Amino acid sequence: MILYDWLKALHVIAIVAWMAGMLYLPRLFVYHVDAKPGSEMSETFKVMERRLLRAIINPAMTATWVLGLSMAWIGELWGQHWFQAKVVLVVIMSALHGFLSRWRRDFAADANRHSARFYRIVNEVPTLLLIGIVILVIVKPF
């Protein structure tokens, strides 16, 4: 049980870091849209976005998955329906992470194709997924 508690603590820390980045990166995109390509502001956003993704979001997502799967294995959670639903939402969050990575590359190449409104909407998706995940883990409705 001590190992499980350590895994859980580290898992929550990783989730907090991942979610912070998942909420901040699309907000940076909202502001980056208005920066003229090649401008000092645009180049600053590129650095901020790259560092956020590589130094925080990517490692935090990896840690979240590794720690979460370790807890699932130790706790034998695979057959529980709340856990299966949670995994679906985490897979969707991971897919969104992939889209954010792709859009960051688009900004880096000065090839963004989306509006600030689009990124404002995208910025709400991690929050909605997080709400669902937390309810599933805490309430275990099924």
C-alpha positions as CSV (number, residue, x, y, z in Angstrom):
1,M,0.0,0.0,0.0
2,I,2.9,2.4,0.6
3,L,4.0,2.0,-3.0
4,Y,0.5,2.6,-4.2
5,D,0.2,5.8,-2.1
6,W,3.5,7.1,-3.5
7,L,2.4,6.3,-7.0
8,K,-0.9,8.1,-6.4
9,A,0.8,11.2,-5.0
10,L,3.2,11.4,-8.0
11,H,0.3,10.7,-10.4
12,V,-1.7,13.7,-9.0
13,I,1.4,15.9,-9.2
14,A,1.9,14.9,-12.9
15,I,-1.8,15.5,-13.6
16,V,-1.6,19.0,-12.2
17,A,1.4,19.8,-14.3
18,W,-0.1,18.3,-17.4
19,M,-3.4,20.2,-16.9
20,A,-1.6,23.5,-16.3
21,G,0.1,23.1,-19.6
22,M,-3.0,21.9,-21.4
23,L,-4.9,25.0,-20.2
24,Y,-2.1,27.5,-20.9
25,L,-0.9,26.4,-24.3
26,P,-4.2,27.1,-26.2
27,R,-4.3,30.4,-24.3
28,L,-0.9,31.3,-25.7
29,F,-2.2,30.3,-29.2
30,V,-5.2,32.8,-28.7
31,Y,-2.6,35.6,-28.3
32,H,-0.2,34.3,-30.9
33,V,-2.8,34.5,-33.6
34,D,-2.8,38.3,-33.3
35,A,1.1,38.5,-33.6
36,K,2.4,39.3,-37.0
37,P,4.4,36.3,-38.4
38,G,8.1,37.0,-38.0
39,S,7.6,39.8,-35.5
40,E,9.4,39.8,-32.1
41,M,6.2,39.0,-30.4
42,S,5.5,36.0,-32.6
43,E,9.0,34.7,-32.1
44,T,8.6,35.1,-28.3
45,F,5.4,33.1,-28.4
46,K,7.2,30.4,-30.4
47,V,9.8,30.0,-27.7
48,M,7.2,30.0,-24.9
49,E,5.1,27.4,-26.7
50,R,8.0,25.1,-27.5
51,R,9.4,25.2,-24.0
52,L,6.0,24.7,-22.3
53,L,5.3,21.7,-24.5
54,R,8.7,20.1,-24.3
55,A,9.7,20.9,-20.7
56,I,6.3,20.6,-18.9
57,I,3.4,19.2,-20.9
58,N,5.1,16.2,-22.6
59,P,7.0,14.9,-19.5
60,A,3.9,15.4,-17.4
61,M,1.7,13.5,-19.8
62,T,4.2,10.6,-19.9
63,A,4.4,10.5,-16.1
64,T,0.6,10.7,-15.8
65,W,0.3,7.6,-18.0
66,V,3.1,5.6,-16.5
67,L,2.0,6.3,-12.9
68,G,-1.7,5.8,-13.7
69,L,-1.1,2.5,-15.5
70,S,1.1,1.3,-12.6
71,M,-1.6,2.1,-10.1
72,A,-4.2,0.3,-12.3
73,W,-2.0,-2.8,-12.4
74,I,-1.3,-2.8,-8.7
75,G,-4.9,-2.0,-7.8
76,E,-6.4,-4.4,-10.4
77,L,-8.7,-1.7,-11.7
78,W,-9.1,-2.9,-15.3
79,G,-12.5,-4.5,-14.8
80,Q,-14.1,-1.5,-13.1
81,H,-16.4,0.5,-15.4
82,W,-15.6,3.9,-13.9
83,F,-11.9,3.2,-14.6
84,Q,-12.6,2.1,-18.2
85,A,-14.6,5.4,-18.7
86,K,-11.8,7.3,-17.2
87,V,-9.3,5.8,-19.6
88,V,-11.5,6.8,-22.5
89,L,-11.4,10.4,-21.3
90,V,-7.6,10.3,-20.7
91,V,-7.2,9.0,-24.3
92,I,-9.2,11.9,-25.6
93,M,-7.1,14.3,-23.5
94,S,-4.0,12.6,-25.0
95,A,-5.4,13.1,-28.5
96,L,-6.0,16.8,-27.7
97,H,-2.4,16.9,-26.5
98,G,-1.4,15.6,-30.0
99,F,-3.4,18.3,-31.7
100,L,-1.9,21.0,-29.6
101,S,1.5,19.7,-30.5
102,R,0.6,19.8,-34.2
103,W,-0.8,23.3,-33.9
104,R,2.4,24.4,-32.1
105,R,4.4,23.2,-35.1
106,D,2.1,25.1,-37.4
107,F,2.8,28.3,-35.4
108,A,6.5,27.6,-35.5
109,A,6.3,27.4,-39.3
110,D,4.2,30.5,-39.5
111,A,1.4,28.3,-40.9
112,N,-1.4,28.7,-38.4
113,R,-4.8,28.0,-40.0
114,H,-7.1,28.7,-37.0
115,S,-8.7,31.8,-35.4
116,A,-8.4,33.1,-31.9
117,R,-12.0,32.0,-31.4
118,F,-11.1,28.4,-32.4
119,Y,-8.4,28.3,-29.7
120,R,-10.7,29.9,-27.1
121,I,-13.1,27.0,-27.7
122,V,-10.2,24.4,-27.6
123,N,-9.1,26.0,-24.3
124,E,-12.3,24.8,-22.7
125,V,-12.0,21.1,-23.7
126,P,-9.3,20.1,-21.1
127,T,-11.5,21.6,-18.4
128,L,-14.5,19.6,-19.4
129,L,-12.4,16.4,-19.7
130,L,-10.9,17.0,-16.3
131,I,-14.3,17.5,-14.7
132,G,-15.4,14.1,-16.1
133,I,-12.2,12.4,-15.0
134,V,-12.4,13.7,-11.5
135,I,-16.1,12.8,-11.1
136,L,-15.3,9.2,-12.3
137,V,-12.4,8.8,-9.9
138,I,-14.0,10.3,-6.8
139,V,-17.7,9.4,-7.2
140,K,-17.2,6.2,-9.2
141,P,-20.8,6.4,-10.5
142,F,-20.7,3.0,-12.1
